Amino acid sequence: MPDKVSFYNFHIDHIRSIKHGGDSHIDNLAYCCPECNSFKGTDVGSFKENDELVRFYNPRKDEWQEHFELINGLIIGKTDIAKTTERIFKFNEIDRLIFRQELIQLGHYP
């Protein structure tokens, strides 16, 4: 979501939290949508059904197009990293999806 259309201030936060060995260098910081950031918390990943730990998408290292595609406002994960990120960050909750679709119609997304 573009920060100019957000109802809340965006956050500058750690991609890998300090508690998990991250630091405050620019390579470990991201400008975050407040909703995504609140769902992420200090997590660095989550588990798949087979108990395999999968890290979250890293906007400093990963290419968005390799991991996600946008279809009618839905953000669809194409990789395990993307699917894990999509699930935990709740990209496609109905209110977020409707808002994203409205932004697309107004030419403000992506």
FIKOLZA-1660 file (N, C-alpha, C; in steps of 0.1 Angstrom, whole numbers, plus 5000, padded with zeros to 4 digits):
% residues 110
   i   px   py   pz ch aa at
   1 5009 4988 5000  A  M  N
   1 5000 5000 5000  A  M CA
   1 5009 5012 5000  A  M  C
   2 5006 5022 4992  A  P  N
   2 5014 5035 4992  A  P CA
   2 5011 5042 5005  A  P  C
   3 5022 5047 5011  A  D  N
   3 5020 5054 5024  A  D CA
   3 5011 5066 5023  A  D  C
   4 5010 5073 5011  A  K  N
   4 5002 5085 5010  A  K CA
   4 4987 5082 5011  A  K  C
   5 4982 5069 5010  A  V  N
   5 4968 5066 5011  A  V CA
   5 4965 5059 5024  A  V  C
   6 4975 5057 5032  A  S  N
   6 4973 5050 5045  A  S CA
   6 4966 5059 5055  A  S  C
   7 4958 5053 5064  A  F  N
   7 4952 5060 5075  A  F CA
   7 4962 5061 5086  A  F  C
   8 4972 5053 5086  A  Y  N
   8 4982 5053 5097  A  Y CA
   8 4996 5055 5092  A  Y  C
   9 5005 5060 5101  A  N  N
   9 5018 5062 5097  A  N CA
   9 5025 5049 5094  A  N  C
  10 5034 5049 5084  A  F  N
  10 5042 5037 5081  A  F CA
  10 5053 5037 5092  A  F  C
  11 5059 5025 5093  A  H  N
  11 5069 5022 5103  A  H CA
  11 5082 5019 5096  A  H  C
  12 5093 5023 5102  A  I  N
  12 5106 5018 5098  A  I CA
  12 5110 5008 5109  A  I  C
  13 5111 4996 5104  A  D  N
  13 5113 4985 5113  A  D CA
  13 5124 4975 5108  A  D  C
  14 5128 4966 5117  A  H  N
  14 5138 4956 5114  A  H CA
  14 5132 4945 5106  A  H  C
  15 5139 4941 5096  A  I  N
  15 5135 4929 5088  A  I CA
  15 5137 4917 5097  A  I  C
  16 5150 4916 5102  A  R  N
  16 5153 4906 5112  A  R CA
  16 5154 4913 5125  A  R  C
  17 5145 4910 5135  A  S  N
  17 5145 4918 5147  A  S CA
  17 5158 4916 5155  A  S  C
  18 5161 4926 5163  A  I  N
  18 5173 4926 5171  A  I CA
  18 5174 4913 5180  A  I  C
  19 5162 4909 5185  A  K  N
  19 5162 4897 5193  A  K CA
  19 5166 4885 5186  A  K  C
  20 5165 4885 5173  A  H  N
  20 5169 4873 5165  A  H CA
  20 5182 4876 5157  A  H  C
  21 5190 4885 5162  A  G  N
  21 5204 4887 5157  A  G CA
  21 5205 4898 5146  A  G  C
  22 5194 4905 5144  A  G  N
  22 5194 4916 5134  A  G CA
  22 5201 4929 5140  A  G  C
  23 5203 4938 5132  A  D  N
  23 5209 4951 5136  A  D CA
  23 5201 4962 5130  A  D  C
  24 5206 4974 5133  A  S  N
  24 5198 4986 5128  A  S CA
  24 5205 4992 5115  A  S  C
  25 5213 4985 5108  A  H  N
  25 5219 4989 5096  A  H CA
  25 5208 4990 5085  A  H  C
  26 5210 4999 5076  A  I  N
  26 5200 5001 5065  A  I CA
  26 5196 4989 5058  A  I  C
  27 5205 4979 5056  A  D  N
  27 5202 4967 5049  A  D CA
  27 5192 4958 5057  A  D  C
  28 5190 4961 5069  A  N  N
  28 5181 4953 5078  A  N CA
  28 5168 4961 5082  A  N  C
  29 5166 4972 5075  A  L  N
  29 5154 4980 5078  A  L CA
  29 5145 4981 5066  A  L  C
  30 5132 4982 5069  A  A  N
  30 5122 4983 5058  A  A CA
  30 5112 4993 5063  A  A  C
  31 5106 5000 5053  A  Y  N
  31 5095 5010 5055  A  Y CA
  31 5082 5002 5053  A  Y  C
  32 5075 5000 5064  A  C  N
  32 5064 4990 5065  A  C CA
  32 5050 4996 5066  A  C  C
  33 5041 4989 5060  A  C  N
  33 5027 4991 5062  A  C CA
  33 5025 4988 5077  A  C  C
  34 5017 4996 5084  A  P  N
  34 5015 4993 5098  A  P CA
  34 5008 4980 5101  A  P  C
  35 4998 4976 5092  A  E  N
  35 4991 4964 5094  A  E CA
  35 5001 4952 5092  A  E  C
  36 5009 4952 5081  A  C  N
  36 5018 4941 5079  A  C CA
  36 5028 4940 5091  A  C  C
  37 5032 4952 5095  A  N  N
  37 5042 4952 5106  A  N CA
  37 5036 4946 5119  A  N  C
  38 5024 4949 5122  A  S  N
  38 5018 4944 5134  A  S CA
  38 5016 4929 5133  A  S  C
  39 5013 4924 5122  A  F  N
  39 5012 4909 5121  A  F CA
  39 5025 4902 5121  A  F  C
  40 5036 4909 5116  A  K  N
  40 5049 4903 5116  A  K CA
  40 5055 4902 5130  A  K  C
  41 5053 4913 5138  A  G  N
  41 5059 4914 5151  A  G CA
  41 5074 4912 5150  A  G  C
  42 5080 4904 5159  A  T  N
  42 5094 4901 5159  A  T CA
  42 5097 4888 5152  A  T  C
  43 5087 4882 5145  A  D  N
  43 5089 4869 5139  A  D CA
  43 5099 4871 5127  A  D  C
  44 5105 4860 5123  A  V  N
  44 5114 4860 5111  A  V CA
  44 5109 4850 5101  A  V  C
  45 5099 4842 5105  A  G  N
  45 5094 4832 5096  A  G CA
  45 5083 4824 5103  A  G  C
  46 5078 4814 5096  A  S  N
  46 5068 4805 5102  A  S CA
  46 5070 4791 5097  A  S  C
  47 5062 4782 5102  A  F  N
  47 5064 4768 5099  A  F CA
  47 5053 4764 5088  A  F  C
  48 5058 4755 5079  A  K  N
  48 5049 4749 5069  A  K CA
  48 5042 4737 5076  A  K  C
  49 5033 4730 5070  A  E  N
  49 5026 4719 5076  A  E CA
  49 5036 4708 5080  A  E  C
  50 5047 4706 5073  A  N  N
  50 5056 4696 5076  A  N CA
  50 5067 4700 5086  A  N  C
  51 5064 4711 5094  A  D  N
  51 5073 4716 5104  A  D CA
  51 5086 4722 5099  A  D  C
  52 5087 4724 5086  A  E  N
  52 5099 4731 5081  A  E CA
  52 5097 4746 5083  A  E  C
  53 5107 4752 5088  A  L  N
  53 5107 4767 5091  A  L CA
  53 5110 4774 5078  A  L  C
  54 5102 4784 5074  A  V  N
  54 5104 4791 5062  A  V CA
  54 5105 4806 5066  A  V  C
  55 5115 4813 5061  A  R  N
  55 5117 4827 5064  A  R CA
  55 5107 4835 5057  A  R  C
  56 5105 4848 5061  A  F  N
  56 5096 4857 5054  A  F CA
  56 5104 4863 5042  A  F  C
  57 5096 4868 5033  A  Y  N
  57 5101 4876 5022  A  Y CA
  57 5109 4888 5027  A  Y  C
  58 5121 4890 5021  A  N  N
  58 5130 4901 5025  A  N CA
  58 5130 4911 5014  A  N  C
  59 5125 4923 5016  A  P  N
  59 5124 4933 5005  A  P CA
  59 5138 4938 5001  A  P  C
  60 5148 4936 5010  A  R  N
  60 5162 4940 5006  A  R CA
  60 5169 4930 4998  A  R  C
  61 5165 4918 4998  A  K  N
  61 5172 4907 4991  A  K CA
  61 5164 4900 4980  A  K  C
  62 5151 4899 4982  A  D  N
  62 5143 4892 4973  A  D CA
  62 5136 4901 4963  A  D  C
  63 5133 4895 4951  A  E  N
  63 5126 4902 4940  A  E CA
  63 5111 4899 4942  A  E  C
  64 5103 4909 4943  A  W  N
  64 5089 4908 4945  A  W CA
  64 5083 4899 4934  A  W  C
  65 5086 4901 4921  A  Q  N
  65 5080 4894 4910  A  Q CA
  65 5084 4879 4910  A  Q  C
  66 5095 4876 4916  A  E  N
  66 5098 4861 4917  A  E CA
  66 5090 4854 4927  A  E  C
  67 5085 4861 4937  A  H  N
  67 5078 4855 4948  A  H CA
  67 5062 4857 4948  A  H  C
  68 5058 4868 4942  A  F  N
  68 5044 4871 4942  A  F CA
  68 5038 4875 4929  A  F  C
  69 5025 4874 4927  A  E  N
  69 5018 4880 4916  A  E CA
  69 5006 4886 4921  A  E  C
  70 5001 4896 4914  A  L  N
  70 4989 4904 4918  A  L CA
  70 4978 4900 4908  A  L  C
  71 4967 4894 4913  A  I  N
  71 4956 4890 4904  A  I CA
  71 4943 4896 4910  A  I  C
  72 4937 4906 4903  A  N  N
  72 4925 4912 4908  A  N CA
  72 4926 4917 4922  A  N  C
  73 4938 4922 4926  A  G  N
  73 4939 4927 4939  A  G CA
  73 4945 4917 4949  A  G  C
  74 4944 4904 4946  A  L  N
  74 4949 4894 4955  A  L CA
  74 4964 4893 4953  A  L  C
  75 4971 4893 4964  A  I  N
  75 4986 4890 4964  A  I CA
  75 4988 4875 4965  A  I  C
  76 4992 4869 4955  A  I  N
  76 4994 4854 4955  A  I CA
  76 5008 4850 4956  A  I  C
  77 5011 4842 4966  A  G  N
  77 5025 4837 4968  A  G CA
  77 5028 4826 4958  A  G  C
  78 5040 4827 4952  A  K  N
  78 5044 4817 4942  A  K CA
  78 5055 4808 4948  A  K  C
  79 5061 4811 4959  A  T  N
  79 5071 4804 4965  A  T CA
  79 5067 4801 4980  A  T  C
  80 5074 4792 4986  A  D  N
  80 5072 4789 5001  A  D CA
  80 5074 4802 5009  A  D  C
  81 5084 4810 5005  A  I  N
  81 5087 4822 5012  A  I CA
  81 5075 4832 5011  A  I  C
  82 5070 4833 4999  A  A  N
  82 5059 4842 4997  A  A CA
  82 5046 4837 5003  A  A  C
  83 5043 4824 5002  A  K  N
  83 5031 4819 5008  A  K CA
  83 5031 4820 5023  A  K  C
  84 5043 4818 5030  A  T  N
  84 5044 4820 5044  A  T CA
  84 5042 4835 5048  A  T  C
  85 5048 4844 5040  A  T  N
  85 5047 4858 5042  A  T CA
  85 5032 4863 5041  A  T  C
  86 5026 4858 5030  A  E  N
  86 5012 4861 5027  A  E CA
  86 5003 4857 5038  A  E  C
  87 5005 4845 5043  A  R  N
  87 4996 4839 5054  A  R CA
  87 4998 4847 5067  A  R  C
  88 5010 4849 5071  A  I  N
  88 5013 4856 5084  A  I CA
  88 5009 4871 5084  A  I  C
  89 5013 4877 5073  A  F  N
  89 5010 4892 5072  A  F CA
  89 4995 4895 5068  A  F  C
  90 4988 4884 5065  A  K  N
  90 4974 4885 5062  A  K CA
  90 4971 4895 5050  A  K  C
  91 4979 4893 5040  A  F  N
  91 4977 4902 5028  A  F CA
  91 4963 4903 5022  A  F  C
  92 4956 4891 5023  A  N  N
  92 4944 4890 5015  A  N CA
  92 4931 4889 5024  A  N  C
  93 4932 4895 5036  A  E  N
  93 4920 4896 5044  A  E CA
  93 4910 4905 5036  A  E  C
  94 4897 4902 5038  A  I  N
  94 4887 4908 5029  A  I CA
  94 4888 4923 5029  A  I  C
  95 4890 4930 5041  A  D  N
  95 4890 4944 5041  A  D CA
  95 4902 4950 5034  A  D  C
  96 4914 4943 5036  A  R  N
  96 4926 4947 5029  A  R CA
  96 4925 4945 5014  A  R  C
  97 4918 4934 5010  A  L  N
  97 4916 4931 4995  A  L CA
  97 4907 4942 4989  A  L  C
  98 4896 4945 4996  A  I  N
  98 4887 4955 4990  A  I CA
  98 4894 4969 4989  A  I  C
  99 4902 4972 4999  A  F  N
  99 4909 4985 4999  A  F CA
  99 4919 4985 4987  A  F  C
 100 4926 4974 4986  A  R  N
 100 4936 4973 4975  A  R CA
 100 4929 4974 4961  A  R  C
 101 4918 4967 4960  A  Q  N
 101 4911 4968 4947  A  Q CA
 101 4906 4982 4944  A  Q  C
 102 4902 4990 4954  A  E  N
 102 4898 5004 4952  A  E CA
 102 4910 5012 4948  A  E  C
 103 4922 5009 4954  A  L  N
 103 4934 5017 4951  A  L CA
 103 4938 5014 4936  A  L  C
 104 4936 5001 4932  A  I  N
 104 4939 4998 4918  A  I CA
 104 4930 5006 4909  A  I  C
 105 4917 5006 4912  A  Q  N
 105 4908 5014 4903  A  Q CA
 105 4911 5029 4902  A  Q  C
 106 4917 5034 4913  A  L  N
 106 4920 5048 4914  A  L CA
 106 4935 5051 4908  A  L  C
 107 4941 5040 4905  A  G  N
 107 4955 5042 4899  A  G CA
 107 4966 5044 4910  A  G  C
 108 4963 5040 4922  A  H  N
 108 4973 5042 4933  A  H CA
 108 4980 5029 4937  A  H  C
 109 4977 5018 4930  A  Y  N
 109 4984 5006 4934  A  Y CA
 109 4985 4998 4921  A  Y  C
 110 4996 4991 4919  A  P  N
 110 5008 4991 4927  A  P CA
 110 5016 5003 4925  A  P  C
% end
